[in-house]
Amino acid sequence: MKKKLVSVLLSAAMVATLLAGCGGGESEEPAAEEGAASGEKQDVALRMWGAEEDQELLQGLIDSFVAEYADAANITVELGVESESTAKDTVLTDVEAAADVYAFASDQLPYLVNGGALQPIDDMDEVLQTYAGKSVDDVKSANTPDSVEAASMNDKMYAFPMTADNGYFLYYDSTILSEEDVATWDTMLAKANEAGKKVAMTLASGWYNAGFFYGAGFTTGLNDDGTTTIDWNGEADYTGVEVTQGMLNITSSPAFMPVADGDISNQIASGQLCAAVSGTWDSAVAQEAFGDGFAATKLPTFTVAGDQVQQGSVAGYKLVAVNAHSENVGWAALLADWITNESAQQQRFEARKIGPSNQTVLESDEVKADIALSALAEQNEFGVVQLTGQNYSDPSATFGEIIAKGELDVNDTEAIQAALDTLVEGATAPVN
């Protein structure tokens, strides 16, 4: 529904409050008031950052946004490149100099909130209702509950959900492995070994190896001071030692291939594998490598203390922020909404097969028919949004590397406990 905004009767004070920013620097409130009072259109300049691979798509969305609101303002949007994975570091270097609108990975939300970089979306309800014909509640109900949760902190929504596909699951070659084979790590590795093939996974990463602990009931968390809470050296549904033993039993198989972070694509393409743990970004290479056998499903169960335990995972999301220091915070909110709405998410899926958080797009026949996205949705039932502090990554990667190299004896419980204690000590260390 297109709204002719010249017919919308807003007071000058409302225009100034909702569309002009007040976070940092000098706002444009006088100009906004004069424009509203005289009926003249505003001149609005915005900057937006997005991933390099999304530039063409984003430019198209910008062009349609400018056209949609042409009756209300003369809008120009400068598009720049910034990866979602590095957005936090760039933005927090100088929040006031950051773009008005930018995308970021969901695990960065607490840092951006604490750094004063995010305009709460809950506070933008009036401008969304007046200009976009929707409420914040409409935005929330349009997206999956877990994506809204990932975009929220302290019961307040701070960003617009954009994607729900930043997680991992299992790709496999169904000409070698059956659905029953890939249900458990034990059977999958045995069948792979019989076929002279490998099963690959990255372990030297706290993003990947955490799935074993999450599946067994363990947790991580982020404290207000930036430190990590982590209980892997203790006891949840099982002990941390028992979970580690389960991991060691996997890595001891001759069919298991530990892969460096970022190298899964190359290993899938090599032809050595019949299965690999990865995400939607490797869908094309897996389809080419496995051919008619291309298949995907949730992660297998693994053996812990004689039981089969479902391997967990990290469920990640991509979100779009409105900079709290934007001089045109209302227009920035409208732009952020525009590039994350149902139509935009449909276009994003069609262009790049990116998994939507919008529930209507998610339930479309096209998305349901996507093998990788269906597997991700299945695994996300066992996924968690990972929150950790600054000192988590290195110790957890080192721990995973020790497991991957088989440097621990599966029967040496004291050495395993010591390795877990070292991991927790490093991960929970104070932030300098």
Secondary structure, DSSP 8 states (H G I E B T S, - for coil): ----GGG----HHHHHHHHS--SSS---HHHHHHHHHHT--EEEEEEEEE-GGGHHHHHHHHHHHHHHTTTTEEEEEEEEE--TTTHHHHHHH-GGGS-SEEEEEGGGHHHHHHTT-B--GGGGHHHIIIIIS--HHHHHHHB-HHHHHHTEETTEE-SEEEEEEE--EEEEETTT--TTGGGBHHHHHHHHHHTT-EEEE--SSTTTTHHHHHHTT--EEE-TTS-EEE-TTSBSSSBHHHHHHHHHHHHTSTTEEE--TT-HHHHHHTT-EEEEEE-GGGHHHHHHHHGGGEEEE---EEEETTEEEE--EE-EEEEEEEBTT-TTHHHHHHHHHHTTSHHHHHHHHHHH---B-BHHHHTSHHHHT-HHHHHHHHHGGGEE-----TTSHHHHHHHHHHHHTT-S-TT-HHHHHHHHHHHHHHHTS---
